[in-house]
Amino acid sequence: MNDVRVLKPSSKKKQGAELVPLVVTRAGWVLFQPALCLATKRNTALSSAVLKARVSWCSVASLRQRRAFPRAASWHRPPFEPTLSKSSRISNAAQNILKGAVSLERDQTGDDGGKGIHPGPASGTGASSSASGSTAPTKTAPETTRDMSPIQGVLHTESQYQTAPFMKWVCESGIEIAGLAIKYFGSEHLRGIVAETTLPARSILARIPGSLTLQTRSDDGARGCPLPPAICAPEFWRSAPWWGRLALLLLFERYKFDPESAQKLEKLVLHRQLRRWERRPNQRSRFPGAAKSALTLSPWFQLLPTSFTDRPLHWTAAERRELQYACLERAIVEQEHKWRDLYARFVERTFTKRGISLESLGGLFSEHDFYWALNVVVTRAFSGPCETTPFRERWRQTCFAGALSLASWNTHLLDTTSALNVFLVVTLSQLVFDALYPRIYRSLHGNPLKKYVIAPLIDLFNHSSKVTSAVSYEYFYDAFLLSVADQEYVAGEQVFISYGNLTNDELLAVYGFVEDDNPHDTYKLWDPRSEAMIILDATGTVRNQTSAPNLSNTALGELIRVELASMPTTLIEDEHMKTSTRQMELARRFRMGKKRILERALKRVDAADISEQVDASVHDARA
């Protein structure tokens, strides 16, 4: 597209010659794909070469084809270009589908929502399975229901342990994986992904078609509600944060998957006399889940956790106090209030305003189901830059403009020059719109145009701060690639990805686990005298020197000692303490990490204070 120049009416032959690269660039590769697919089905080496060529072509043909898709806007990982190697083969279970070999940031609960986290499209309810703290497996073990907090968790079902149907669905749905399998670890059945074969560094782990994901954009509120008004009022959709919109899409798909809920949903839509609304082509094309049957996602829904009791949001007030960290406690309470307010607005604008009671819905869109969907979204969604228009839609528009130009020329309404110029003007205007719209949106709203996604399989990977991973988006193929950077995995080893450079505050509040010796952990210390927030990093170094420029080492040391003395337990007591519940164990490990940061900072301050005293003595002696 960069080679297009303004055509002069006097050179008709040159116009046709300049149009050829335009058509070939956009259509050549797409039209050539069917022949390649037929040839690669019977040739493994050719298939691997085609996949390599496809990824390489996507990296240079357009600035928009390969987008780094970080899990959240605040934590960007170093971009790298994943490569394919011969050892990066499809798993044995998927070899009957594919013959060849085949980057992530989770997002917070809101640009306009509560304080959440990204990263990782992975297990949201897991916790580290060992004392090393580098793992964060998803917890799926059954547990008894507890009166934990106003927002309740629910039990797991035995079907969540049956991964064979899910892996079969992965193979049949077009998801490409590189020698991976699901495995449960320990007596608590902590779930994770293991390598079946050796996976070299910089290998692509999975490729998920965009049609199997649930997506929403930061500008969807202005684009109109894709759900029927009987399910979501348009005024609520416009005011809801992205995590609220994505939760409704997820909940709607879940109801379609369950036969009993699907019948109730059908009655609700009929009650509002909106059956024909769903059949409108423009509405169905805008709904991310309309192009696929809900039954195709049922194996994935069966693996989604039904309990999020590891998240402090579902703890009792007494359990939250065991964290001994007021900053996190306040953030959790704030998030809980936002969730409750969001659900109240949803019910009032969608049902109460129209004279429908929740009791008449037969359990649909209950508070319990709504919070479940929010938990899934917060713990599994990742985000990244959003293309203005999907490639398939843009391709259809370009073809339509070309067909109109050709028809106008064929019917002698336009001469050759005019027909070509009309086509080029339409095509160039589309490119200008794609380039300017994100910039205009950012200038008006203050935030970049982003896309938020929940993708199957990606959400099963656990987190480790020791690895570097990324999710990238293939623009021309509408697919998400998950890859790792410099980490190599051998057969039988658990495969980790990074949710981002997250503190233990964020990991525990959003995902429900704590990483021991987290290099990205911090401690927020409030100085009442200077009215400044002092942030200490994992090494005990003051990160924000500018917030308290006049704070001396002596004053900082005194502030740290007061903070340690105000805690109910000491670090030594916590190290020898035995806990009876999982929540208490998570709280113990969390506060131990915070106290280690304070003690490291205190040692640094004392050492610096002694050094200053020695320097002052030497200076006085010389004077």
C-alpha positions in Angstrom: 0.0 0.0 0.0 3.0 2.3 0.5 3.8 2.2 -3.2 0.5 3.7 -4.3 0.9 7.1 -6.0 -1.5 9.6 -7.5 -2.4 8.6 -11.1 -2.3 11.1 -13.9 -5.1 10.9 -16.5 -2.7 11.2 -19.4 -1.0 7.9 -18.8 -3.6 5.1 -18.9 -1.1 2.3 -19.4 0.9 3.4 -16.4 -2.2 3.5 -14.3 -2.9 -0.1 -15.0 0.7 -1.1 -14.2 0.6 0.8 -10.9 -2.6 -0.9 -9.9 -1.2 -4.4 -10.3 1.1 -4.2 -7.2 -1.9 -2.9 -5.2 -4.1 -5.8 -6.1 -1.4 -8.4 -5.8 -0.2 -7.2 -2.4 -3.7 -7.4 -0.9 -5.2 -10.3 -2.7 -2.3 -12.5 -3.9 -1.5 -14.1 -0.6 -5.1 -14.6 0.4 -6.0 -16.2 -2.9 -2.9 -18.4 -2.8 -3.7 -19.9 0.6 -6.1 -22.7 -0.5 -3.5 -24.2 -2.8 -0.9 -24.1 0.0 -3.4 -25.7 2.4 -4.0 -28.6 0.0 -0.3 -29.1 -0.6 0.8 -28.9 3.1 -1.7 -31.5 4.3 0.4 -34.3 2.9 3.9 -32.8 3.4 5.2 -32.1 6.9 8.3 -30.3 5.8 6.4 -28.1 3.4 3.9 -27.3 6.1 6.6 -26.1 8.5 8.1 -24.0 5.7 4.7 -22.5 4.9 4.1 -21.6 8.5 7.6 -20.0 8.7 6.9 -18.0 5.5 3.5 -16.9 6.8 4.9 -15.5 10.0 7.8 -13.9 8.2 5.5 -12.3 5.6 3.2 -11.0 8.3 6.1 -9.3 10.0 7.1 -7.2 7.0 4.0 -6.8 4.7 2.2 -4.4 7.0 2.8 -2.4 10.1 -0.4 -3.7 11.6 -0.1 -7.4 11.0 1.9 -8.4 14.1 0.9 -6.5 17.2 2.5 -7.1 20.6 -0.5 -7.9 22.8 0.5 -7.1 26.4 -1.8 -8.3 29.1 -2.3 -4.9 30.5 -1.5 -1.4 29.5 0.7 -0.7 32.5 3.1 -3.7 32.2 4.8 -4.1 28.8 7.3 -6.9 28.2 10.2 -6.5 25.9 9.0 -7.2 22.3 10.7 -10.0 20.5 10.0 -11.9 17.3 9.2 -15.6 18.0 10.8 -18.0 15.6 9.8 -21.5 14.5 12.1 -24.5 14.6 11.8 -28.1 13.6 11.5 -29.1 17.3 8.5 -26.9 17.7 6.0 -29.5 16.6 2.3 -30.0 17.2 1.5 -32.3 20.0 0.7 -36.0 19.4 -2.9 -35.3 20.1 -3.1 -32.7 17.3 -1.0 -34.3 14.7 -4.1 -35.6 13.0 -5.1 -32.0 12.4 -1.8 -30.3 11.6 1.5 -31.5 10.4 3.8 -28.6 11.0 5.4 -26.6 13.7 3.5 -24.0 14.6 3.4 -12.8 22.4 0.8 -11.2 27.1 -0.3 -8.7 29.5 -3.4 -9.3 31.7 -5.3 -6.4 32.4 -6.5 -4.6 35.4 -10.1 -4.4 36.5 -10.3 -1.2 34.7 -9.2 1.8 32.9 -12.4 3.1 34.6 -12.7 0.2 37.0 -11.1 -1.1 40.2 -7.4 -1.8 40.7 -6.7 -5.1 38.9 -4.0 -6.9 37.2 -2.9 -8.2 34.0 -1.0 -10.2 32.9 -1.7 -13.2 32.6 -4.2 -15.0 30.7 -3.7 -17.7 33.0 -4.9 -19.3 36.1 -6.7 -16.8 38.2 -7.4 -18.8 41.3 -4.2 -20.6 41.6 -1.4 -20.4 44.2 2.1 -21.4 44.3 2.6 -25.1 44.8 6.0 -24.8 46.5 7.9 -22.5 48.7 9.8 -21.1 45.9 6.9 -19.0 45.0 7.6 -19.1 41.2 4.5 -21.0 40.4 0.9 -19.9 40.3 -1.2 -23.0 39.3 -4.9 -22.7 39.0 -6.7 -24.3 41.9 -9.5 -26.6 40.9 -9.7 -28.9 43.9 -13.2 -29.3 45.4 -13.7 -27.4 48.7 -16.6 -26.8 51.0 -18.6 -23.6 50.7 -17.7 -21.1 53.3 -19.4 -17.9 54.5 -16.4 -15.9 53.5 -17.6 -12.5 52.4 -20.6 -10.9 50.9 -19.5 -12.2 47.5 -19.6 -16.0 47.6 -17.6 -18.6 45.8 -19.0 -21.9 44.6 -17.9 -25.6 44.4 -15.9 -27.2 41.7 -17.4 -30.0 39.7 -15.7 -33.3 38.8 -16.0 -32.5 35.1 -13.2 -29.9 35.6 -10.7 -32.8 36.1 -11.7 -34.4 32.8 -9.3 -32.7 30.4 -9.6 -35.2 27.5 -12.7 -33.6 26.1 -11.1 -30.2 26.2 -7.9 -31.4 24.4 -10.0 -33.1 21.8 -11.9 -29.9 21.3 -8.6 -28.0 21.0 -7.6 -30.3 18.1 -10.9 -30.0 16.3 -11.5 -26.3 16.8 -8.4 -25.1 14.9 -6.2 -24.3 17.9 -2.6 -25.1 17.2 -0.4 -26.2 20.1 3.3 -27.2 20.3 3.6 -30.4 22.4 1.6 -29.3 25.5 -0.7 -31.1 27.9 -2.8 -30.2 31.0 -1.6 -31.7 34.3 -2.7 -31.4 37.9 -0.1 -31.0 40.6 -0.2 -32.2 44.3 -3.0 -33.2 46.6 -4.8 -29.9 46.0 -5.0 -30.5 42.2 -3.3 -27.3 41.1 -3.6 -27.1 37.4 -0.9 -26.2 34.9 0.5 -26.8 31.5 3.4 -29.2 30.9 5.6 -29.8 27.9 5.3 -33.2 26.2 8.4 -32.6 24.1 11.4 -30.3 24.4 10.4 -26.7 23.6 13.3 -24.5 22.6 13.6 -20.9 23.5 11.7 -18.4 21.5 9.2 -21.0 20.4 5.5 -20.4 19.7 3.4 -22.3 22.3 -0.1 -21.9 20.9 -2.1 -20.2 18.1 -5.7 -19.4 18.9 -8.2 -18.3 16.2 -9.9 -15.1 17.0 -13.3 -16.7 16.4 -12.9 -18.8 19.5 -12.3 -15.8 21.8 -14.5 -13.3 23.6 -13.6 -9.7 22.9 -14.6 -6.2 23.6 -13.0 -2.8 22.7 -12.5 0.3 24.7 -14.9 2.1 22.3 -17.6 -0.5 22.3 -19.7 1.7 24.6 -20.1 4.2 21.7 -20.5 1.5 19.1 -23.7 0.1 20.5 -24.7 -2.9 22.5 -24.3 -6.2 20.6 -26.7 -8.0 23.0 -30.5 -7.9 22.8 -32.0 -5.1 24.9 -33.8 -7.8 27.0 -30.4 -9.0 28.2 -28.5 -5.8 28.4 -30.0 -2.3 28.3 -28.1 -0.1 25.7 -27.8 2.7 28.3 -26.0 0.3 30.7 -23.7 -0.9 28.0 -22.6 2.6 27.2 -21.7 3.4 30.8 -20.2 0.0 31.8 -16.4 -0.5 32.0 -14.8 -2.9 29.7 -14.7 -5.7 32.3 -18.4 -5.3 32.9 -19.2 -5.6 29.2 -16.9 -8.6 28.7 -18.5 -10.3 31.7 -21.9 -10.0 30.1 -20.6 -11.5 26.9 -19.1 -14.4 28.8 -22.3 -14.9 30.8 -24.4 -14.9 27.7 -22.2 -17.5 26.1 -22.4 -19.6 29.2 -26.2 -19.5 29.3 -26.3 -20.6 25.6 -24.0 -23.5 26.4 -26.3 -24.8 29.3 -29.5 -26.3 27.9 -31.7 -25.3 30.9 -30.3 -21.8 30.9 -30.7 -21.6 27.2 -34.5 -22.3 27.4 -34.9 -19.6 30.1 -32.9 -17.2 27.9 -35.2 -18.0 25.0 -38.2 -17.2 27.0 -36.7 -13.9 28.2 -36.0 -12.8 24.6 -39.5 -13.9 23.5 -41.0 -12.0 26.5 -39.5 -8.8 25.2 -40.6 -9.6 21.7 -37.1 -9.2 20.4 -36.6 -12.5 18.6 -36.3 -10.8 15.2 -33.7 -8.4 16.6 -31.3 -11.3 17.0 -31.7 -12.3 13.4 -30.6 -9.0 12.0 -27.4 -9.6 10.1 -25.8 -6.3 11.3 -26.4 -7.3 15.0 -25.1 -10.8 14.6 -21.9 -9.8 12.8 -21.1 -7.3 15.6 -21.5 -9.9 18.4 -18.2 -11.7 19.0 -20.0 -15.0 19.8 -22.6 -14.9 17.1 -20.5 -16.6 14.5 -20.0 -19.8 16.5 -22.3 -22.1 18.3 -22.3 -22.0 22.1 -21.8 -25.8 22.2 -18.4 -25.4 20.6 -17.2 -23.6 23.7 -18.6 -26.0 26.2 -15.4 -28.0 26.8 -13.6 -24.7 27.6 -16.4 -23.6 30.0 -16.2 -26.8 31.9 -12.6 -26.1 32.7 -13.3 -22.6 34.0 -13.0 -22.4 37.8 -16.3 -22.1 39.7 -14.6 -21.0 43.0 -12.4 -17.9 43.5 -12.0 -18.2 47.3 -8.2 -17.6 47.1 -8.9 -14.0 46.1 -9.1 -11.7 49.1 -12.3 -10.2 47.6 -14.0 -13.4 48.9 -12.3 -13.4 52.3 -13.9 -12.4 55.6 -12.9 -9.1 57.2 -10.9 -11.1 59.8 -9.0 -12.9 57.1 -8.2 -9.7 55.3 -6.8 -8.2 58.5 -4.3 -11.1 58.6 -2.6 -9.5 55.6 -1.4 -6.7 57.9 -1.3 -4.3 55.0 -3.8 -1.5 55.0 -3.2 -0.4 51.4 -4.4 -3.8 50.0 -7.3 -4.0 52.3 -8.6 -0.6 51.2 -8.1 -1.5 47.5 -10.1 -4.8 48.0 -13.0 -2.9 49.7 -13.0 -0.4 46.9 -13.2 -3.1 44.3 -16.0 -4.8 46.1 -18.0 -1.6 46.2 -17.5 -1.1 42.4 -18.7 -4.6 41.6 -21.8 -4.2 43.7 -22.6 -0.8 42.2 -22.1 -2.2 38.7 -24.5 -5.1 39.3 -27.1 -2.8 40.9 -27.0 -0.5 37.8 -27.3 -3.5 35.5 -30.4 -4.9 37.2 -32.0 -1.4 37.5 -31.5 -0.4 33.9 -32.1 -3.7 32.3 -34.9 -5.4 34.3 -36.3 -3.2 37.1 -36.8 -0.2 34.7 -38.8 -2.5 32.4 -40.9 -4.1 35.1 -39.1 -7.4 35.2 -38.2 -9.0 38.6 -35.1 -11.1 39.1 -37.3 -13.9 40.5 -39.1 -14.2 37.2 -35.8 -14.9 35.4 -35.4 -18.3 37.0 -31.9 -17.7 38.2 -30.6 -15.9 35.1 -28.3 -13.0 35.7 -28.2 -13.5 39.4 -25.7 -11.8 41.6 -23.8 -15.0 42.0 -23.5 -15.6 38.2 -22.6 -12.0 37.6 -19.8 -12.0 40.1 -18.6 -15.4 38.7 -18.3 -13.8 35.2 -16.5 -10.8 36.7 -14.0 -13.1 38.4 -13.3 -15.0 35.2 -12.8 -11.8 33.3 -10.5 -10.1 35.9 -8.3 -13.2 36.2 -8.2 -14.2 32.6 -8.5 -11.2 30.3 -5.5 -9.7 28.5 -5.4 -6.5 26.5 -3.4 -4.9 23.7 -3.6 -2.4 20.9 -6.7 -2.6 18.9 -6.9 -2.4 15.1 -9.5 0.0 13.8 -11.1 -2.4 11.5 -10.6 -6.2 11.3 -8.9 -7.4 8.1 -11.8 -9.5 6.9 -14.2 -6.6 7.1 -11.7 -4.3 5.5 -11.1 -6.8 2.8 -14.8 -7.1 2.1 -15.1 -3.3 1.9 -12.2 -3.2 -0.5 -13.6 -5.9 -2.7 -17.0 -4.2 -2.8 -15.4 -0.9 -3.8 -13.4 -2.8 -6.5 -16.6 -4.5 -7.8 -18.4 -1.2 -8.0 -15.6 0.4 -9.9 -15.4 -2.5 -12.2 -19.2 -2.5 -12.8 -19.1 1.3 -13.4 -16.4 0.8 -16.0 -18.1 -2.2 -17.6 -21.4 -0.3 -18.0 -19.6 2.7 -19.4 -20.6 4.9 -16.5 -17.0 5.7 -15.9 -13.9 5.5 -18.0 -10.9 3.5 -17.0 -9.1 6.4 -15.4 -12.1 7.5 -13.4 -12.9 4.0 -12.2 -9.4 3.4 -11.0 -9.2 6.7 -9.3 -12.5 6.1 -7.5 -11.2 2.7 -6.3 -7.9 4.2 -5.1 -9.7 7.1 -3.3 -11.9 4.7 -1.4 -9.0 2.5 -0.5 -6.8 5.4 0.6 -9.6 6.9 2.6 -9.9 3.6 4.5 -6.2 3.6 5.3 -6.3 7.3 6.4 -9.3 6.4 8.7 -7.4 3.4 10.2 -4.4 5.6 10.9 -6.2 8.7 12.3 -9.0 7.1 14.4 -6.8 5.7 17.2 -5.1 9.0 17.5 -8.4 10.9 17.6 -9.8 8.5 20.2 -6.8 8.9 22.4 -6.9 12.7 22.2 -10.6 12.7 23.2 -10.6 10.0 25.9 -7.0 10.2 27.2 -6.5 6.4 26.8 -5.4 4.4 23.8 -7.8 2.3 21.8 -7.5 -1.2 23.2 -8.9 -4.6 22.8 -9.7 -6.9 25.8 -9.7 -10.6 25.1 -10.4 -13.9 26.9 -8.9 -16.8 24.9 -9.1 -20.6 25.6 -5.9 -22.5 26.5 -4.0 -19.3 27.2 -5.8 -18.9 30.5 -4.4 -22.3 31.7 -0.8 -21.2 31.8 0.6 -20.3 35.2 2.8 -17.3 36.1 6.5 -16.9 36.9 8.4 -13.7 37.0 11.5 -15.5 35.9 10.3 -16.0 32.3 9.5 -13.6 29.5 6.5 -14.3 27.3 4.3 -12.4 24.9 1.0 -12.6 23.1 0.9 -11.2 19.5 -1.9 -10.7 17.2 -1.9 -11.8 13.6 -3.9 -9.1 11.8 -4.4 -10.9 8.5 -5.3 -14.2 10.0 -7.2 -13.0 13.1 -5.3 -15.2 15.5 -3.4 -14.8 18.8 0.1 -16.3 19.2 1.5 -17.2 22.6 5.3 -17.5 22.7 8.1 -17.5 25.2 11.5 -15.7 24.9 14.6 -17.2 26.3 13.3 -20.1 28.4 13.7 -23.6 27.2 11.5 -26.4 28.5 12.2 -30.1 28.5 9.6 -32.9 28.4 7.6 -33.2 31.6 8.5 -29.6 32.8 5.7 -27.2 33.6 5.5 -24.3 31.1 5.2 -20.8 32.6 4.4 -17.5 31.2 4.7 -14.0 32.7 1.6 -12.0 33.6 3.8 -8.9 33.8 6.0 -7.2 36.4 3.4 -7.4 39.1 3.7 -6.9 42.8 2.4 -9.4 45.3 -0.4 -6.9 46.0 -1.6 -7.3 42.5 -1.0 -11.0 42.2 -3.0 -11.8 45.4 -5.8 -9.3 44.8 -6.5 -10.4 41.3 -5.1 -14.0 40.8 -5.2 -15.3 44.4 -1.6 -16.3 44.8 1.7 -15.0 46.2 5.1 -15.3 44.7 7.9 -15.8 47.2 10.9 -13.6 46.7 9.0 -11.6 44.0 11.6 -9.2 42.5 8.8 -6.8 41.5 7.2 -6.6 44.9 7.0 -3.2 46.7 5.9 -1.7 50.0 3.9 1.5 50.2 4.8 3.5 53.3 2.9 6.6 54.3 4.8 9.4 55.9 2.3 11.6 57.9 4.8 14.4 58.4 5.6 15.0 54.8 2.3 13.6 53.6 4.1 11.6 51.0 3.8 8.0 49.9 7.2 6.3 50.0 7.5 3.2 47.8 10.2 0.6 48.7 11.1 -1.9 46.1 12.0 -5.6 46.7 15.6 -4.7 47.5 14.6 -2.1 50.1 15.6 0.9 48.0 13.3 3.9 47.9 11.8 4.0 44.4 10.2 7.5 44.5 12.8 9.8 45.9 11.0 12.9 44.5 8.0 12.3 46.7 9.9 12.9 49.9 13.1 14.7 48.9 13.7 16.1 52.4 13.3 12.8 54.3 16.6 11.9 55.9 17.9 8.4 56.5 17.3 8.8 60.2 13.7 9.8 59.7 13.1 7.0 57.2 14.6 4.5 59.5 12.4 5.7 62.3 9.3 5.5 60.1 10.2 1.9 59.1 10.7 0.8 62.8 7.3 2.3 63.7 5.7 0.4 60.8 7.3 -2.9 61.9 6.3 -2.3 65.5 2.7 -1.7 64.5 2.3 -5.2 63.0 0.7 -7.8 65.2 3.4 -10.4 64.4 7.1 -10.3 63.6 8.9 -11.9 60.7 10.4 -14.7 62.9 7.0 -15.5 64.3 5.5 -15.7 60.8 8.2 -18.0 59.7 7.4 -20.5 62.4 3.7 -20.1 62.3 1.4 -23.0 61.2 -1.8 -22.1 59.5 -5.0 -24.2 59.2 -6.6 -22.7 56.1 -5.4 -21.8 52.7 -6.5 -18.2 53.1 -4.4 -17.9 56.3 -1.4 -19.4 54.6 -1.7 -17.0 51.7 -1.9 -14.1 54.2 1.1 -15.4 56.1 3.3 -15.6 53.0 2.1 -12.2 51.8 3.0 -10.3 55.0 6.3 -12.2 55.2 7.3 -10.8 51.9 6.3 -7.3 53.0 8.3 -7.5 56.2 11.4 -8.7 54.4 11.2 -5.6 52.2 11.0 -3.4 55.3 14.0 -5.2 57.0 16.1 -4.8 53.9 15.2 -1.1 53.7 16.1 -0.7 57.4 19.5 -2.3 56.9 20.2 0.0 53.9 19.1 3.1 55.9 21.2 2.1 58.9 24.3 1.4 56.7 23.8 4.7 54.9 23.4 6.6 58.3 26.6 5.0 59.6 28.4 6.0 56.4 27.2 9.6 56.7 28.4 9.7 60.3 31.9 8.4 59.3 32.1 10.9 56.5 31.1 13.7 58.9 33.8 12.6 61.4 36.5 12.5 58.8 35.5 15.9 57.6 35.6 17.3 61.1 39.0 15.7 61.7 40.4 17.3 58.6 39.0 20.7 59.5 
